Amino acid sequence: VICEGEVEFEDDFAEKEKALHIIMRQYVDKKFTYSVPAVNNVKIWKLRMDSVGAKEFGIMRPGSISYKDRMEF
């Protein structure tokens, strides 16, 4: 996936802590507490997307050459 847009850096402590909770919730079902230095050392980038592009992998299209039929890479 390729995204284009403007990047903003989040400096708000509460927003950083909220992002950490969202990330950690994917791995464990308990709520963490974070020290001030830990949160301050986290860098969060927000991307205001202007465009998004992607490529499909592994989808055979009519006329496409499969990997086993290729003579060279």
C-alpha positions as CSV (number, residue, x, y, z in Angstrom):
1,V,0.0,0.0,0.0
2,I,1.3,3.4,-0.9
3,C,-0.2,6.5,0.7
4,E,0.5,10.1,-0.1
5,G,-0.3,13.1,2.0
6,E,0.9,15.3,4.8
7,V,2.5,13.9,8.0
8,E,1.9,15.5,11.4
9,F,3.7,14.6,14.5
10,E,1.5,14.1,17.6
11,D,2.9,15.7,20.8
12,D,-0.1,15.5,23.1
13,F,0.6,13.1,26.0
14,A,-3.0,11.8,26.2
15,E,-3.1,11.1,22.5
16,K,0.1,9.2,22.6
17,E,-1.1,7.2,25.6
18,K,-4.4,6.4,23.8
19,A,-2.4,5.2,20.7
20,L,-0.3,2.9,23.0
21,H,-3.5,1.4,24.5
22,I,-4.9,0.7,21.0
23,I,-1.7,-1.0,19.9
24,M,-1.3,-3.1,23.1
25,R,-4.9,-4.2,23.0
26,Q,-4.1,-6.2,19.9
27,Y,-1.7,-8.4,21.8
28,V,-3.1,-8.7,25.4
29,D,-6.5,-8.2,27.2
30,K,-5.1,-6.1,30.0
31,K,-4.7,-2.3,30.4
32,F,-1.2,-1.0,30.8
33,T,0.1,2.0,32.6
34,Y,3.0,3.8,31.0
35,S,5.7,5.9,32.6
36,V,6.0,9.5,31.6
37,P,9.5,8.9,30.0
38,A,8.1,5.9,28.0
39,V,5.2,8.0,26.6
40,N,7.4,11.0,25.9
41,N,9.8,8.7,23.9
42,V,7.0,7.4,21.6
43,K,6.8,9.1,18.2
44,I,3.4,9.1,16.5
45,W,3.0,10.2,13.0
46,K,-0.5,11.1,11.6
47,L,-0.9,10.9,7.9
48,R,-3.6,13.0,6.3
49,M,-4.0,11.0,3.2
50,D,-4.5,12.6,-0.2
51,S,-4.3,9.4,-2.2
52,V,-4.0,5.6,-1.6
53,G,-2.7,3.0,-4.0
54,A,-2.2,-0.7,-3.8
55,K,-1.1,-3.7,-5.8
56,E,-2.6,-7.2,-5.7
57,F,-0.3,-10.2,-5.2
58,G,-1.1,-13.7,-6.1
59,I,-4.2,-13.0,-8.2
60,M,-3.9,-14.5,-11.6
61,R,-5.3,-12.4,-14.4
62,P,-6.1,-13.4,-18.0
63,G,-2.8,-13.3,-20.0
64,S,-0.6,-13.1,-17.0
65,I,2.5,-15.3,-16.7
66,S,2.7,-17.6,-13.7
67,Y,6.0,-17.8,-11.7
68,K,6.6,-21.4,-12.8
69,D,6.4,-20.3,-16.5
70,R,9.0,-17.5,-16.2
71,M,12.4,-18.2,-17.5
72,E,14.1,-15.4,-15.5
73,F,13.3,-13.1,-12.6
